[in-house]
Amino acid sequence: MDLQKRVVKFYNDRSQIVHGSKEISNEDAVQKRNECLSIALSSLRKLYKKHQNLIEDPDRSKKLALN
């Protein structure tokens, strides 16, 4: 599964969990948290290492998505 699909799935799962339509075990919550943190840290590393010029750019998400 590509990264965007994984992130969308995590977001949809999060929404269902916080609004009460889905329950998960403590172990699943820890696993999902760790995966999301890994994605976030990897994204931030890439931003700071390869795209410093985009940090203050209000259109950075569009530019990063197209690269």
Stockholm file with secondary structure:
# STOCKHOLM 1.0

chainA/1-67         MDLQKRVVKFYNDRSQIVHGSKEISNEDAVQKRNECLSIALSSLRKLYKKHQNLIEDPDRSKKLALN
#=GR chainA/1-67 SS CCHHHHHHHHHHHHHHHHTTSCCCCHHHHHHHHHHHHHHHHHHHHHHHHHCGGGTTCTTHHHHHHTC
#=GC SS_cons        CCHHHHHHHHHHHHHHHHTTSCCCCHHHHHHHHHHHHHHHHHHHHHHHHHCGGGTTCTTHHHHHHTC
//
